[in-house]
């Protein structure tokens, strides 16, 4: 199946089907301590964050979702306008389609046209690194005047996807080579299954600047591929997707693991659904949070719906900061946090919590 058609399938499935993990991200086990005496005015709350040398008024990333189709161009334009308006960062979907067909460049370039000052992430899958060199990477960065590069890891999705590319031997060394030849920060992101402390340390050693966790609790790409396989009457891959629907590390667990094991900048994504979730993630050590599926659905519903929901998330984050007496994100990271339930059990088993 052509890359362009597959991208259309992905959008269609995500908009029409229930593709979220059955397991929670773990934020329900994270509790911020309410301060009845915050000793600040709410108007003093400052959500400024620095991410890879770029100033973000709000520590929120519109996650990499799409590109490569006419419909994707419309979605990217709507998302980018919101990113520019509210000072959010944004990633585009895998740019493989545009590298293979230059007529699709506009579906990604539209993000920079609509968000001239926003922090933008270029994006390519690790499976393409064995055939893409500095030239192709440079074209992707130039395509959107990118401030940073996402290399996404998706071994689970590739296993379930009928067209999957599962040759992962040597990926770490190829990531290392890209870093040596690229003049922007390289950030490695997962696609719904989380990043462990062990993997994060390996990435840090080869020069990766940050990770985007994309843990269990948000969109399950095994589920997405299962629905695609079902439509194609491919029973094997449908069943594989159902079997691995909830595979991976919950986002809250992945966040604590990576934050406590490395000095990497961490973007917490996977099941972030509110400003309170964002506040909890930052209190646990995240530099920013990312949202994908909710924003995709809001964007398709219309600009007004998208902006209303983004504003609600931002104001909820500010309110959570105020109610913990946190004037800024530095103070929020120092606020008391109580961890309970399965998240605490998991972290204790992994030696990441007393």
N, C-alpha and C positions, 0 to 999 in steps of 0.2 A: 504494500500500500504506500502511495506517495506520502511524503512528509506533510504536505499541505492538507491532504484529506484526513490524515491522522490527527492533525491539530484541530480541524473542524470537529472531528469525533470527540476529542477531549473536551472542548468547550460545550458541546451539546450534552454530553453525559453529565458534566459538572452542573449544568443548569437545570437538568431535568430529573436527575436521580439522586437518591440519598447516598452520597459517597463518603460520608464522614466516618471516622473510626468509631467502633462501638465502645472503645475504651476512652476514658477521659485523659486530658492532658496533664492532670495532677494539680491544677490551680485550686481545685476545691479543697485540697489538703494544705494549702498555704494560707496562713492567716496573718494579716497585718494588725498591729495593736492600735486600737483607737485612742486618740489623744483628745480628751475633753478640754484640754488647755493647750491648744497648739502654739500660742504666743506668737503668731504671725497673722497678717491679714491675707485673705485668700488672693487678693490682687497682687501680693508679693510673690506668689508661686511662679517659678520660672522653669519651663520644661526644656530649656536649651540643652543640647547634647552635641558632643564632638564625635564624629564617626569617620575614621580614616582621613583625618585632616579637613573634613568638610563640616561646616556648622549647620546643624539641624535645629530649627526652632522647636520641633516636636520630634521625639525619638521613635518615630513610626516609619516603617518601610512598607510600601505597597509591593507585595511579593511578586517575583517573576511568575507570570501566568501565561502570556500568549504572544502571538505574532505569526506572520507567515500566511495570513489569509485576509480577505477583505473585511470580514466580520471582526477579526482580531485587531485590525487597524482602528476601527471605530471604538473598540473597547479600550485600547491603549491610549487613544486620544482623550477619552473621557477620564480615565484614571490619571493621566498626566496633567490635565487641567486642574484636577483636585490636588495633586501633589504640589503643583506650583502655587496654588492658592493658599494652602495650609502649611507649606514648608516641609513636606514629607519627602523621604527618599523613595525611589522606585526602581524596580528591576523589570526588564523585559523578558519574555520567554526565550527559550533556546533559539539562537540565531542561525542554526544550521540551515533552515529553509532558505534564508536570504543568501547564505554563502553558496548554496547549490543553485539558486535561481535569483539573479540580481533584480529581477522585476518585483521581488517581494521586499526589497530594502525599505520601501516607504512604510510598510506595516510596522516597522520598528522605529524608523527615523521620526515618525510622527510624535513619539514620546518626547524627543528633544525639542521639536518645534513647538509643542504645547507646554513644555516645561523648561524654558531656557535657562533657569537658574537652579533647578533641582539637582540633587545628587542622583545620578543614574548608574545602574549596574548593567554592564553587558553580561551575556550568559551563554555558556556552551557546556554540553555534557562531556563527562570524562571519557565516554566511549569514542568521542570524535578526536580526542587528542593524539591518537596513534596515526591519524591521517592529516590532521591540521597542524601547520607550523606557524611560525611567527607572522607570515603574510596573512593567513586567514584570521588569526587572533587580532592583528592590527586592523583589519578591515571591520571586524565586529566592533572594536572600540571606536573607530572613526565613524562608524555608521550612526552612532547615537551620541558622539562626543562623550564617551563614558568616563566616569570618575573612578570606577573600580570594575573588577571582573569577577563574576560568579562562575565557578566551575561546579556543576552539580553532579552529585553522586546519586545514582538511582539503581543499585543492584537488584532490589526487590522488584521494582517496576519492570526492569529489563527481563527478569525471569518470567513474569506473568504475561507480559506483552507478547502477542503472537509474532511480532516482528523484532523482538528484543535482541539486543547485542550484549552478550554476557561475557565478553573477553575483558576481564578486569586485571589480569596479570600485568604488572608494570605501571599501573595508574599513578602510584605515588611518585615514581621517578619522572613520569611525564608531566605531572603537576609541577614538580621541581624545575623542569626545563622551561615551562611556561613562565614561571616566576622570574627566572634569570633573563628572559627576553622581553619582559613586559614592564612598562614604566608606571603602571597603576597598581594599587593594592589588589592582591588576589585573595578572594574569599571563597571558601568551599562551603557549599550548602547541600543538605540532604533533601529528600523529597518525600517526607512523611514517616520516616522510620527512626529518626534521631541519630545523634553522634555520641559515641562513648568517650570516656576519658582516654582510653588507649588509642583510639583513632585520632582524637584531638592532639595528643602529644606527638604523634607521628607527623601530623600536618604542621604543627608548630616547628618541628625540627627542620623541615625543608623550606621554611620561610613563608608559609601562609600567614596572613595578617589577622584573619578572623574566620569564624564559622557561623553559618546560619543553620540552626539546629533542625528545623522542620521535623519535630518529634511526633510521636503518636498522640492523637487527640484531635487532629484536624482532618484534612482530606486524606483519605487512604487511596494511594494510587494503585494499589492492588485491587481495590474495589472498582476504580475507574476502568481498569483494564478488564476486569471480570465482566462488567456491563458491556464493554465493547465486544468481548469474545462471545457473550451471550447473543448479541445482535447478529454476529457473524456465524452463529451456530457452531462455534468452536467449543465443544464441551470440556476439553482438557484444560484450556486456559481459563475458562469460566470457573471451573472447580479449583484451579490453582489460586485464582484471585480470591475466591471465597475462603479458602483454607488460610491464606496469609493476610486476610483483611486487616487484622489488628496486630500484625507483627511489628516489633520494634521497641524503642525506648520512649516512655512518656516524656513530653516536653519538659516538665518541671524537673524530672530526674536528670535528663540530659543536661539541662542548664546548670544544675548544681555540680554535676560531675565535671563538666568542662571548666566552669568558673573556678572550681577549687583545685583543678589539676594543671591549668595552664595560665598564661598571661594573654591569651587571645582575646580580641574583641568578640563578644558574643551577641548575635541577633537571635532572640527567642521567638520562634514561630512554631506553629502547629497547635491549633486549638485556642489561640488568643482570640477572644471574642468580645472583650470589653476593656474600658479604661482601667477597671480594677484588676483584670488579668495583667494588663500592661504594668501597672504599679507593682504587682507582686513579682513579676519577672525581673523588673529593674531592681527591686529590693533584694532579689537573689543573686544579682550580679550582671544582668544583661545590660549592654550598652544601648540597645534598641530592641523593638519588637516588630514582628512582621505579621501581616494579615493577607490572606489570599482569597479563599472561597467566598467569604461574606462580601468582600469588596467587589469581586467579580459579579456576584448576583445583584448588588446594589447598582453597579455601573450599568448593567443591562437594563435595570428598571428605570434608569434615567439620572441625569446630572443632579437634579434636586434631591433625589433619594440618596444618592451616594454622598453628597456633601452634608446632608442632614445627619447621616450616620457617622461620618468621619468626625464631625463637630461634636457629636455626643460622646464618642470615644475620647476625644481630646479633653473635653470638659470633665468627663468622669475621671480621667487620669489626674487632672489638676485638683479635683475635689478629694480624691484619695490621698494625694500628697498633702493637701491642707489638713485633712483629718488625721494624719500621722505627724503633723508638725514639721513637714519636710518642705523647706523653702525652695530647694533645688534637687536635682537628681543625685548629687553627691550625698546630700543628707538622706535622701530616700534609701540609698544603698546601705546606710548605717542604721536604719530604723529596725526595731525588733521584729522578728519573724518567728511564728510558730509553725512547725511542720508536723503534720499528723498523718494517720491512715496508711494506705499502701505506699505513698510516696516516702514516708519516713521509714517504713519497713525495707523498701528497696534500697534507699540510701545507706541504711545501716548495714545491709548485706554487702553493699559495695564499699563499705568503709569510708563513706563520704559524710557521715553524720555521727555525732556521739551516741 
